[in-house]
Amino acid sequence: MLISDKLVLKWNNANKKHFTSKGYIFTKNGDGFEINVKDLAPKSSMKVKVKCDSCIENNIDTIYEIMWSQYRENKKDICEECKCIIGKTFGKLTVLNELEERNKYNEKMFLCQCSCENKTIIKVNKCSLITGNTSTCGCGQKEHMKRIGKNRKLNLQGKTFNRLTLIEPTENYSSDGKIIWKCICECGNIAYLSGSKVKRGLIKSCGCIRKAKGKKHFNYNPNLTDEERALKRYGFEYKEWRNDIFERDNYICQCCKKRGGDINAHHIFSYKKYEDLRLQIENGISLCEDCHTEFHQKYGYKDFTPENFQEFFYFKTGKYFNLDILKQIGNELTIEVAVI
């Protein structure tokens, strides 16, 4: 219990701003002035007088001094004599013995047993016990969350969300107090999951969705070109090939002559059909985002031919695109290259 209600301080540069904001009138540094204790800064190290709450319960008046910042943090004021805590009970925790180890703040640690049905044993620092900051093993919070879960029980039986159908609720609860449901996934697996998270779409499957590959994967984007997939899949070699194309073409779209911006390295001979030509410099050409998108929307993303590109190039520039070099490279690699 706080006894001090007034303190006398001296003005200085450190406290001037704080106390003038509280309505005190500054005179000059070094002058004394009286303040209300509750106007001290929250983290002030000024000492105030308090009575031990534990002694008051035993009709004893014990007065001691403590820093204001510590007084604000404590839920209960305890003097040094009352801090001998072995065998004492704080909330549901009974102190068994003192441990040699200390926490990261160099505070003493004690082994405590909770009076809940599990008789859980935990380690607690002395300060948390005597101030009342820790009074259970956590069972109180768990019971509270269970009560919340029961009060908010959702009727989800038989409903389907994404790949999961909720069959029936169980007697178990998640760490945040949500009811665990028995669910069946489209793949046939049974899973026990939080009904709330399934309903909100935070859980979409039993886990099978993560194992799916290619077109079956939930993140599959059908609008990506082979070049864009290669950039994600192969990394360094493909990036090096792409950069060589850009440097050769001086970062200029070869169809509309737009310089820089969003530029793509386009495969003239399909990335899918001609595997050995994928990283050939001669098989790449720089196209701006608009021309690149226009080409693939017209001729598709996978099954286009070099004739398609010749046709597109002539439409955009009025010039004929020569495929002889690529034909020669294809012959050297024993690839059947179709050209006009």
Secondary structure, 3 states (H helix, E strand, C coil): CECCCEEEEECCHHHHHHHHHCCCCCCCCCCEEEEEHHHCCCCCCCEEEEECHHHHHCCCCCEEEEEHHHHHHCCCCCCCHHHCCCCCEECCEEEEEEEEEECCCCCEEEEEEECCCCCCEEEEEHHHHHHCCCCCCCHHHHHHHHHHHHHCCCCCCCCEECCEEEEEEEEEECCCCCEEEEEEECCCCEEEEEHHHHHCCCCCCCCHHHHCCHHHCCCCCCCCCHHHHHHHHHCHHHHHHHHHHHHHCCCECCCCCCECCCEEEEECCCCCCCHHHCCCHHHEEEEEHHHHHHHHHHHCCCCCCHHHHHHHHHHHHCCCCCCHHHHHHHHHCCCCCCCC
